[in-house]
Amino acid sequence: MVIFRLLTILLAIALSIWSSYSQASTPALTLEEANRLASLPLKCTQVEYPNKLNQVLDGDEYLKSPKALHPAFYGCFDWHSSVHGHWMMVNLLRNFPDLAEREAIKAILKTNLTAENIAVEVAFFATPGNKNYERTYGWAWLLTLAAELHNWHDPLARKLEQNLKPLTELMVSKYETFLPKLIYPIRTGEHPNTAFGLSMAYDFAVATDNDALAQLIRARALHWYLSDKQCPLAWEPNGFDFLSPCFEELNLMRKVLPGEQFKSWAGDFIPELINQTFTLEPARVSDRTDGKLVHLDGLNFSRAWSLYGVAKAFPAEYGHLQAIGDAHVNAALPTIVDNHYEGTHWLGSFAMYALLSRQGL
């Protein structure tokens, strides 16, 4: 009788948590929300300082300002944040013809993404010690920007895509060189995460019909992850995570495995995920002025886009994950447009990526 009562109490708690998920407001990338989020890249893509360069210096001659080193992607505190800020602006133009700051965004893109600026960006990767700069997080976002331009049917997009092409081709070649040499995948919750880098690059390969890159990514993903079982979701998050090692791997394998094979693999990888009463608490941020602690806002968005992807692909088995994704977005979305540059220089892109994933865009 005591065990029965205990089970009843636990079930009631689980149903209460599930009810809170299901009653959460539905996040959506409306025109109003797009205008709100657009303020973030507009405020940083042409702001040079503060700046974190992360470069290797081989001599005094390489000590230059961020804008001299990276005339296209010098803003938003660091190179990769500038790149995905540019992705965000292109996506906003593509999806919101009535965006309030449409002309201002176009002006930034025309100024930053010139053929001359991109040539300097390409040359940086040839400086001593910097051939692996931004591997693979920044590479992945650069390809995501290239895919966004490719998918935007506009004369400006064709010009910018052509300007970006030398850097796009360089990133593809870097993936092709690096992936066969990587013996073990990197399973961190920050920038080097291999699954994240492969997932974004795979989307680029599919969007641009780059079959060779898609096949390479698929082969390496299967090599590294196909035998994985029982991902320790209870160990997440670490204090500075903005990516979930478990969910990024799940999201990648959803893309590269056939449907039935993915469902079988996912059942071994995160068995509890299929349960209708599965719960996952959004990450909590204690201090949004701390550039590392605010990573957890990003984790909520990246968890959400992975959950949305699985829920949409397999609604019968995993449709209940959409409400958990909503709870994660709702935990972070209201807070990210503030005066704290530690988060505002990058979180808009993560928020948009999650919202677009929910809407299937």
C-alpha positions in Angstrom: 0.0 0.0 0.0 2.8 2.4 0.8 4.5 1.7 -2.5 1.2 2.2 -4.3 0.7 5.6 -2.6 4.3 6.6 -3.4 3.8 5.7 -7.1 0.6 7.7 -7.1 2.4 10.8 -5.7 5.2 10.5 -8.2 2.7 10.2 -11.1 0.9 13.2 -9.9 4.1 15.2 -9.8 5.0 14.1 -13.3 1.6 15.0 -14.6 1.8 18.4 -12.9 5.2 19.1 -14.6 3.9 17.9 -17.9 0.8 20.2 -17.5 3.1 23.2 -17.0 4.9 22.3 -20.3 1.7 21.9 -22.2 0.2 25.1 -20.9 3.3 27.2 -21.7 2.8 30.0 -24.2 3.7 29.0 -27.8 6.9 30.8 -28.9 6.7 32.1 -32.5 8.9 34.2 -34.7 6.3 36.9 -35.5 7.2 40.2 -37.2 7.1 41.9 -33.8 9.6 39.3 -32.4 11.7 39.6 -35.5 11.9 43.4 -35.1 12.9 42.9 -31.4 15.6 40.4 -32.2 16.9 42.3 -35.2 18.2 45.0 -32.8 20.9 42.6 -31.5 23.0 42.1 -34.7 22.3 45.7 -35.7 24.0 46.9 -32.5 27.1 44.7 -32.8 28.1 43.7 -36.3 29.9 47.0 -36.8 31.1 47.5 -33.2 34.8 46.7 -33.1 35.4 46.7 -29.3 35.3 44.9 -26.9 36.8 42.1 -29.0 38.3 38.6 -28.3 40.5 37.7 -31.3 41.7 34.2 -30.3 44.5 34.3 -32.8 48.0 32.9 -32.8 50.7 35.6 -33.1 53.9 34.7 -35.0 55.4 38.1 -34.8 54.8 41.8 -34.2 53.6 42.2 -37.8 50.5 40.3 -37.0 49.4 42.6 -34.2 46.6 44.5 -35.9 43.2 45.8 -35.0 40.1 43.5 -35.2 38.8 45.4 -38.2 42.2 45.2 -40.0 42.4 41.4 -39.5 38.7 40.7 -40.1 37.1 43.5 -42.2 33.9 41.5 -42.7 33.5 39.8 -39.3 35.2 42.2 -36.8 32.1 43.0 -34.7 30.0 41.3 -32.1 33.0 40.5 -29.7 34.4 37.6 -31.7 34.6 36.2 -35.2 32.0 33.4 -34.9 29.4 35.6 -33.2 29.8 38.2 -36.0 29.4 35.4 -38.6 26.1 34.1 -37.1 25.0 37.7 -36.6 25.3 38.1 -40.4 23.4 34.8 -40.8 20.6 36.2 -38.6 20.3 39.4 -40.6 20.2 37.5 -43.9 17.5 35.2 -42.5 15.5 38.2 -41.3 15.6 39.8 -44.7 14.6 36.5 -46.4 11.6 35.8 -44.1 10.3 39.3 -43.2 9.9 41.6 -46.2 8.2 44.2 -43.8 11.1 44.2 -41.3 11.4 47.7 -39.8 15.2 47.9 -40.2 15.4 46.2 -43.6 17.3 49.0 -45.3 19.8 49.4 -42.4 20.5 45.6 -42.5 21.1 45.7 -46.2 23.5 48.6 -45.8 25.5 46.6 -43.2 25.7 43.5 -45.5 26.8 45.5 -48.5 29.5 47.2 -46.4 30.8 44.1 -44.6 30.5 41.3 -47.2 32.4 42.8 -50.1 34.7 40.7 -52.2 37.7 42.7 -51.0 36.8 42.1 -47.3 36.3 38.4 -47.9 39.7 38.2 -49.6 41.3 39.5 -46.4 39.3 37.0 -44.3 40.6 34.2 -46.5 44.2 35.4 -46.2 44.0 35.4 -42.4 43.7 31.6 -42.4 47.0 31.4 -44.2 48.9 33.4 -41.5 51.2 31.2 -39.4 49.4 29.3 -36.7 45.9 30.2 -37.8 44.9 27.5 -40.4 42.6 25.9 -37.8 41.2 29.2 -36.5 37.5 28.8 -35.4 37.6 25.0 -35.9 34.8 23.8 -36.3 32.2 26.2 -34.7 33.0 29.2 -36.8 33.4 27.1 -39.9 29.9 25.7 -39.3 28.3 29.1 -38.9 30.1 30.4 -42.0 28.6 27.6 -44.0 25.2 28.3 -42.4 25.5 31.9 -43.6 26.5 30.7 -47.1 23.4 28.3 -47.2 21.1 31.2 -46.1 22.4 33.4 -48.9 22.0 30.5 -51.3 18.4 30.0 -50.3 17.4 33.7 -50.5 16.1 34.4 -54.0 17.1 38.0 -54.3 19.7 39.9 -56.5 21.5 41.1 -53.4 21.8 37.5 -52.1 23.4 36.4 -55.4 26.0 39.2 -55.1 26.8 38.5 -51.5 26.9 34.7 -52.1 29.5 35.3 -54.9 31.5 37.6 -52.6 31.5 35.0 -49.9 32.3 32.1 -52.2 36.2 32.0 -51.6 35.7 31.8 -47.9 32.9 29.2 -48.3 35.1 27.1 -50.4 37.9 27.4 -47.9 35.6 26.2 -45.1 34.5 23.2 -47.1 38.1 22.3 -47.9 38.9 22.5 -44.2 36.2 20.1 -43.3 37.3 17.7 -46.0 40.9 17.8 -44.6 40.1 17.7 -40.9 37.3 15.2 -40.6 39.3 12.1 -41.8 42.1 13.0 -39.4 39.9 13.3 -36.3 40.1 10.0 -34.5 37.8 10.8 -31.6 34.8 13.1 -31.6 34.7 16.1 -29.3 31.8 15.9 -26.9 32.0 19.2 -25.1 29.1 21.5 -24.5 30.9 24.5 -26.0 32.4 25.6 -29.3 34.5 22.5 -30.4 31.5 20.1 -30.2 31.9 17.8 -33.2 28.2 16.9 -33.6 27.1 20.6 -33.8 29.8 21.4 -36.4 28.8 18.4 -38.5 25.1 19.1 -38.2 25.3 22.7 -39.5 27.8 21.7 -42.2 25.5 18.9 -43.3 22.6 21.3 -43.7 24.8 23.4 -45.9 25.8 20.4 -48.0 22.2 19.4 -48.5 21.1 23.0 -49.3 23.8 23.5 -51.9 23.8 19.9 -53.4 27.3 19.2 -52.2 27.0 15.5 -52.2 30.7 14.8 -51.5 30.6 16.9 -48.3 27.3 15.3 -47.2 28.6 11.8 -47.7 31.8 12.6 -45.8 29.8 14.0 -42.9 27.4 11.1 -42.9 30.3 8.6 -42.9 32.1 10.2 -40.1 28.9 10.6 -38.0 28.2 6.9 -38.3 31.8 6.0 -37.5 31.8 8.1 -34.3 28.2 7.8 -33.0 26.4 4.7 -34.4 27.4 2.5 -31.5 26.6 5.1 -28.8 24.2 4.0 -26.1 22.8 5.5 -22.9 23.9 9.1 -23.2 24.3 10.4 -19.7 21.7 13.2 -19.9 21.6 13.5 -16.1 25.2 14.8 -16.3 24.0 17.9 -18.3 24.4 20.8 -18.1 27.9 21.7 -17.2 28.1 25.2 -15.8 29.2 26.9 -19.1 27.3 24.8 -21.7 25.5 26.4 -24.5 25.2 23.1 -26.4 24.0 19.8 -25.1 26.4 16.9 -26.1 23.5 14.4 -26.0 21.0 16.5 -27.9 23.5 17.7 -30.5 24.4 14.2 -31.3 20.7 13.2 -31.4 20.0 16.1 -33.8 22.8 15.1 -36.1 21.9 11.4 -36.3 18.3 12.4 -37.0 19.6 14.0 -40.2 22.0 11.3 -41.4 20.1 8.1 -40.5 17.0 6.7 -42.3 13.8 7.1 -40.2 13.4 3.6 -38.8 17.1 3.2 -38.1 17.1 6.5 -36.3 14.2 5.5 -34.1 16.0 2.3 -33.2 19.3 4.1 -32.5 17.6 6.9 -30.5 15.8 4.2 -28.3 19.3 3.0 -27.3 20.9 6.4 -27.1 18.4 8.3 -24.9 15.8 5.6 -23.9 13.8 7.8 -21.6 13.1 10.3 -24.4 10.2 8.4 -25.8 8.2 8.3 -22.6 5.2 10.7 -22.7 6.0 11.8 -19.2 9.7 12.6 -19.9 10.6 16.0 -18.3 13.7 18.2 -18.6 14.1 21.4 -16.6 15.3 24.4 -18.5 18.8 25.7 -17.5 18.9 28.6 -15.0 21.2 31.6 -15.4 22.4 33.2 -12.2 24.2 36.2 -13.7 23.7 37.5 -17.3 26.6 39.9 -16.9 28.9 36.9 -16.8 29.9 35.9 -20.3 30.3 32.2 -19.4 27.3 31.8 -17.1 25.0 33.4 -19.8 25.9 30.5 -22.0 23.1 28.6 -20.3 20.5 30.8 -22.1 22.0 29.5 -25.3 21.7 26.0 -24.0 18.0 26.4 -23.6 17.7 27.5 -27.3 20.0 24.8 -28.6 18.2 22.1 -26.6 14.9 23.4 -28.0 16.0 23.2 -31.7 17.1 19.6 -31.2 13.8 18.7 -29.5 11.8 20.5 -32.2 13.7 18.6 -34.9 13.0 15.2 -33.5 9.4 16.1 -32.6 8.6 17.3 -36.1 10.3 14.3 -37.8 8.6 11.7 -35.6 5.4 13.2 -34.1 3.9 9.8 -33.2 6.8 8.8 -31.1 8.4 12.1 -30.0 5.7 14.8 -30.5 5.6 15.4 -26.8 9.1 16.9 -26.9 7.7 20.0 -28.6 6.2 21.3 -25.4 9.5 20.8 -23.6 11.2 22.7 -26.3 8.7 25.5 -25.8 9.4 25.6 -22.1 13.1 26.0 -22.8 12.6 28.8 -25.3 10.2 30.6 -23.0 12.7 30.4 -20.2 15.3 32.4 -22.1 13.6 34.4 -24.9 12.2 37.3 -22.7 15.5 38.1 -21.2 18.0 38.3 -24.0 17.3 41.8 -25.4 18.9 43.7 -22.6 21.9 45.9 -22.0 24.4 43.1 -21.2 26.7 42.7 -24.2 27.9 39.4 -22.8 24.7 37.8 -24.1 23.4 40.3 -26.7 26.4 39.9 -29.0 25.3 36.3 -29.9 22.1 35.0 -28.3 19.8 36.5 -30.9 21.0 34.0 -33.4 20.4 31.1 -31.1 16.9 32.4 -30.3 16.1 32.7 -34.0 17.5 29.4 -34.9 15.3 27.7 -32.3 12.2 29.6 -33.3 12.8 28.8 -37.0 13.2 25.1 -36.1 9.8 25.2 -34.3 8.2 26.6 -37.4 10.0 24.3 -39.8 11.7 27.1 -41.7 
